[in-house]
Amino acid sequence: QVQLVESGGGLVQAGGSLRLSCGASGIPFSIYTMKWYRQGPGQQRELVASITTSGRTNYIDSVKGRFTISRVNAKNTVYLQMNSLNPEDTAVYFCNTYAYGRDYWGQGTQVTVSS
């Protein structure tokens, strides 16, 4: 049974930082690309960042230079370090991977940035 569990969300003032974590179980973590998505109020879910098995990363333009995705395979964990947060980053953040022919999602963690 594949499980993804996010943590680290919260309320932060604009300009602040948060680090999200996503622990995975039920999959050979090291062989899968991991992704972070977010869904803001009234918005569609969007891909924020991804990291491949070799560590290659990709980001949407709005977070480049502010967010960093990383992974520690020995801990089956992927992280999203978020700096210089602004109110537009307010959203529920989801961890995702595609394994065994389907998408798996965590329950999400709320990030709220106050102005």
C-alpha positions in Angstrom: 0.0 0.0 0.0 1.5 3.3 -1.2 1.3 6.2 1.3 2.5 9.7 1.0 2.3 11.9 4.1 3.1 15.6 4.0 4.0 17.8 6.9 5.4 21.2 7.6 2.7 23.6 6.5 1.5 26.5 8.6 0.9 30.2 8.8 3.8 32.5 8.0 4.2 36.2 7.2 5.2 37.4 3.8 8.9 37.1 3.3 9.1 34.1 5.6 10.1 30.5 5.0 8.7 27.0 5.5 10.0 23.6 4.7 7.6 20.9 3.7 8.3 17.2 4.0 6.7 14.2 2.4 7.4 10.7 3.6 6.7 7.8 1.3 6.1 4.2 2.1 5.0 1.2 0.0 7.2 2.0 -3.0 11.0 1.7 -3.8 11.3 5.5 -3.3 14.7 5.9 -5.0 13.4 4.9 -8.4 10.6 7.3 -8.7 10.3 11.0 -9.7 8.7 12.9 -6.9 6.6 16.1 -7.3 5.0 18.9 -5.3 1.7 20.3 -6.4 -0.4 23.1 -4.9 -4.0 24.2 -5.1 -4.9 27.7 -4.1 -8.4 28.9 -3.2 -10.6 28.6 -6.3 -7.7 27.5 -8.4 -6.7 24.4 -10.3 -4.0 22.2 -8.9 -0.6 23.1 -10.4 2.7 21.4 -10.5 5.2 23.4 -8.5 8.4 21.4 -8.6 9.7 17.9 -9.4 12.9 15.9 -8.8 14.0 12.9 -10.7 15.8 9.8 -9.5 19.1 11.4 -10.6 18.3 14.6 -8.7 17.4 16.8 -11.7 14.9 19.4 -10.7 12.3 21.5 -12.4 10.2 24.4 -11.2 7.4 26.6 -12.3 8.5 30.1 -13.1 6.8 31.8 -10.2 8.9 29.9 -7.6 12.2 29.8 -9.3 14.9 31.2 -7.1 12.7 30.9 -4.0 11.8 27.2 -3.7 14.1 24.2 -3.6 13.0 20.6 -4.0 15.3 17.9 -2.6 15.2 14.3 -1.7 16.9 11.9 0.8 16.4 8.4 -0.6 17.7 6.8 2.6 14.8 8.4 4.5 12.2 7.9 1.7 11.5 11.7 2.0 11.2 14.6 -0.4 11.4 18.2 0.8 10.3 21.6 -0.5 12.2 24.5 1.0 10.1 27.6 0.5 11.7 31.0 1.0 10.6 34.6 0.4 7.0 33.5 0.6 4.3 35.8 -0.6 0.5 35.7 -0.2 0.2 34.2 -3.8 1.9 31.1 -2.4 -1.1 30.4 -0.1 -2.4 26.9 -1.0 -2.7 23.3 0.0 0.5 21.6 -1.0 0.4 18.0 -2.2 3.1 15.4 -2.6 2.8 13.2 -5.7 4.4 10.3 -7.5 3.4 8.1 -10.4 4.0 4.5 -9.6 2.5 1.1 -10.6 0.5 2.8 -13.4 -1.3 5.5 -11.4 -0.9 8.7 -9.5 -0.5 8.7 -5.8 -1.3 11.7 -3.6 -0.7 12.7 0.0 -3.5 14.3 2.0 -2.0 17.8 1.6 -0.6 20.4 4.0 -2.0 23.9 4.2 0.4 26.8 3.7 -1.0 30.3 4.5 1.1 33.4 3.9 -0.2 36.6 5.5 0.6 40.0 4.0 
